[in-house]
Amino acid sequence: MKIENMISEAVKQAVKTLYGQDVPDKMVQVQKTRSEFEGNLTLVVFPFVKMARKSPELTAQEIGQYLAENCEAVERFNVVKGFLNLVVAPAAWLRLLADIDADEHYGFKRPATTDDGNETAPLVMIEYSSPNTNKPLHLGHVRNNLLGWSLAQIMQANGNRVVKTNIVNDRGIHICKSMLAWQKWGNGETPETSGKKGDHLIGDYYVAFDKHYREEVKQLKEKFVAEGMDDESAEKRAKDEAPLIKEAHEMLVKWEQNDPEVRALWKKMNDWVYAGFDETYQRMGVSFDKIYYESQTYLKGKAKVEEGLQKGLFYRKDDNSVWADLTNEGLDHKLLLRSDGTSVYMTQDIGTAEMRYEDYPIDKMIYVVGNEQNYHFQVLSILLDRLGFKWGKELVHFSYGMVELPNGKMKSREGTVVDADDLMSLMVDDAYRTSMELGKFDDMTEEERREIARIVGMGALKYFILKVDARKNMLFNPEESIDFNGNTGPFIQYTYARIRSILRKAEAAGLNTCAQITAGDLNEKEVELIQKLSEFGAAVEQAGKDYSPSGIANYCYELTKVFNQFYHDYSILNETDEQKKLMRLALAKNVAKTIKNAMSLLGIEVPERM
């Protein structure tokens, strides 16, 4: 049993014995003692003052005395006004450490099951990534994928069943732009002939389209201005009448009409992109249980909207367009089908939801999408609820901020994005160079160096992004992320590798790192470290409630700091007291295990040596 739970039960018994009153669990508030006071845990006594009919100080004194005499977890106490500060007995800390040591998956909850072994835990579906097939993944996608993957691990660690999904935006005018540009200027180029990843190749043609299109718009605008149009009207007309954009729209119409030639080109180019995406996802360490494609969901969405129209949930205007009236919810009217019958993004999301609901008995749906789509998901939640999806009203939009660079924002059309593949290569190369400069690779083979540089570089990238509150915009600085000191991935990874080195030396010396934990007294740093270890389960639970990978990252950093402070002050292998040495080895081993478990929730590997 957790120490906090033991003390809470003893407090309830104390109040019953001393004052003849039964108290509910929620009335017993046990929290960590503030650093300026002696103690490990503090009981807030004010809720019991009326029952005791005594001052807060006297009430605390009586309850403290009862606990010291009747609760084996409490060694002594002190009273500060209405707060009862409790010093936990060393034996209780050691029992707790032994419990942590015995649990390989410490901090994680197992999904609930029936007697015949079937899982009954809630099924949570998490959508993330959502790429377009006209360009490669960029830094913004990196944040999205890392948040989605980490959130999936955290929800699973909280005892949920999890399905990870991706919706690929593989249709629309932007796809046709890349296709048209390849037709015009590609000369049959392929990933094989160009030596480029497929997504990079198609992205180049998307940029090429925009370059030629802007030139056409510029020339037409000058012509219209010369004919007497004002600047703004001339630019709008030029954008609509540029030959390239007209051709792209014609191609989109042909795609909608299932033109064989257009569809064959679309499939060929998309296949190139998917091969590139798969390579990037694998390198990033993320994956999906199911991938949906908007080309397959938009028709289902249109059918679902027509169904809602027949039921009177939506209405049709004179121009044949279909709308939802959301004024009762304090919003406006939302377009669902255009006058020509084509769908909008909202329609596609409704169709995707229908397909997912047919595939899985979803209890909760979480969409990992940037905060620029807040309104979209507010509307989607209302519409799905109207259409009868049981999780519609409570769908979660995991809304995250934008990633910016020291030199400003990214623009896909202009080719100024930070490419995900280039970024990962940069991080691994920086990790290699920094490790070489610090002399950390001196006794390793080149193969080991490259593997550790990969683990450290990717860990630095992931940690730097995930330690920031997802709701906030963030500035990504690759140089800061590689630092081996401070709140960084490499600092935590290095601490793990240091502990593993200690354990290897202990085993080489014939010490039993799995020995029973029997040491007597504990010093202040040892107690602090065990107490920090004991907080991991609560950190995982809170991260699940808040949908907060940053909460796990911050716990990792705090645990690592506490261990390094302990290790600075006390030796492990050079300790002369054999029982203390074995206890400290067990303590270090469980810090390493907890770091590994925690970092796994962020999708970060930890190296055995650095």
Buried (B, 14 or more C-beta within 10 A) or exposed (E): EBBBEBBBBBBBBBBEEBBEBEBEEEBBEBEEBEEEEEBBBBBBBEBBBEBBEBEBBBBBBBBBEBBBEEBEBBBBBBBBEBBBBBBBBBBBBBBBBBBBBEBEEBBBBEBEEEEEEEBEBBBBBBBBBBBBBBBBBBBBBBBBBBBBBBBBBBBBBBBBBBBBBBBBBBBBEBBBBBBBBBEBEBEEBBBEEEEBBBBBBBBBBBBBBBEBBBEBBEEBBEEBBEEEBEEEEBBBBBBEEBEBBEBBEEBBEBBBEEBEEBBEBBEEBBEBBBEBBEBBBEBBBBBBEBBBBBBBBBEBBBBBBBBBBEEEBBBBEEEEBBBBEBEEEEBEEBBBBBEEEEBBBBBBBBBBBBBBBEEBEBBBBBBBBBBEBEEBBBBBBBBBBBBEBEBBEEBBBBBBBBBBBEEEEBEBBEBBBBBBBBBBEBBBEBBBEBBEEEEBBEEBEEEEBBBBBBBBBBBBBBBBBBBBBBEEEBEBEBEEBBBBEEBBBBBBBBBBBBBBEBBEEBEEEEBEBEBEBEBEEBEEBBBBBBBBBBBBBEBBBBBBEEBBBBBBBBBBBBBBBBBBEBBEEBEBBEBEEEBBBBBBBBBBBBBBBBBBBBBBBBBBBBBEBB
